[in-house]
Amino acid sequence: MSQRKAIHFGGGNIGRGFVAEFLHKSGYEVVFIDVMDSIIESLQKTKSYTVTEVGSQDTHTFTIDNYRAINSKHEESKVVDEIATADVVTCAVGPNILKFIAPVIAKGINARKEKTAISVIACENAIGATDTLRGFIEQKLDDATAKDIKNKALFANSAIDRIVPVQDEGAGLNVKIEKFYEWCVESKPFGAQGPPPIKGIHYVDDLQPFIERKLFTVNTGHATAAYYGHNRGKTYIHEVLQDKELHDIVQNTLKETAHLIVNKHGITTQDQEEYVQKIVRRISNPVLKDVVERVGRAPLRKLSRKERFIGPAAELAERGDKIDHLLGGIEMAFRFQNVEGDEESAELAQILKSEDAAGATRKITGLEKDHPLFAKVEEIVKKVQG
């Protein structure tokens, strides 16, 4: 039996340090695809690189080899040929880039002659990212392939969770990454063919509880720490959590989201409490040296309707439940303005300057005026504008 092959779009830290690590450990040859000349050239010239997993006590280093790299900007036809004969396609490119990688994936699927379908899994920090990618791919499939798509490609959503800290100066291709990880993928789309044998993936029937638990715990907690930290002049996330007042604010915020997760998804109170404490320990880890502004960047996305603050706060408000601490985090997110190197923070400042409180609340959060959360957020916006 010939070796399994995985095509991975995105040669960044998550691609090299998380996705490729597990594909490599599962015996796949990994073919990296990117449009960044410098990354592709480095991968082509270097036969191996290391991934160092950092825990609070110990570190482990693994060598990653058995990979190739292709620049899809200059050698698209090669990429198409690789996809035509691969077992798996993964990506970690950022949700906004999915539409740009879809056409070449579609060409590769069109060209397939294999008896088995290729498995497509997007590894992005977004809900339903594989569905989004699939939508873009389907626009580019030829008619025969589109009719026979179940035999050509299988698409499964995933939820990933792993912190990639700021990398050491001069690390090159080597990646430093958090030891803890969670990678959940829905199992149903694989049907009779079965899911690809990738070590480290937890295949689940229903992804929704895992996605929301992660988004409303890890991301809500991390962002709360970042926005309060920025407001109080802290540099690193772990410094925020060393401050007793701010540590308690993060804990109390996660009590509110835990209330939603337990009641909505039937996860037990004890399980969720253990999960919360594990997350707080993770983001408190000084080894990760996670910069407050890095974690806080893109506040407009983070304040949008389905995201880490407004998403849980809206559902809790609909249920008449407590959201005082979430509202505090929302206020701090609105105060994350004009931060150097973050376009969205400048755009946020501009909206708050040019719109009245109701207009800014509607535009930024996507809440309807008659929603039980709207008036509470509008009050915050007035306060921030004042």
Secondary structure, DSSP 8 states (H G I E B T S, - for coil): ----EEEEE--SHHIIIIIHHHHHHTT-EEEEEES-HHHHHHHHH-S-EEEEEE-SS-EEEEEE-SEEEEETTT-HHHHHHHHHT-SEEEE-S-GGGHHHHHHHHHHHHHT---SS-EEEEE--SSTTHHHHHHHHHHTTS-HHHHHTHHHHEEEE-EEEE-------TT-TT-EEEES--EEEEESGGGGGG-----TT-EEES--HHHHHHHIIIIIHHHHHHHHHHHHTT-SBHHHHHHSHHHHHHHHHHHHHHHHHHHHHH---HHHHHHHHHHHHHHHT-GGG--BHHHHH--HHHHTSTTSTTHHHHHHHHHTT---HHHHHHHHHHHT--S-TT-HHHHHHHHHHHHS-HHHHHHHHH---TTSTTHHHHHHHHHHHH-
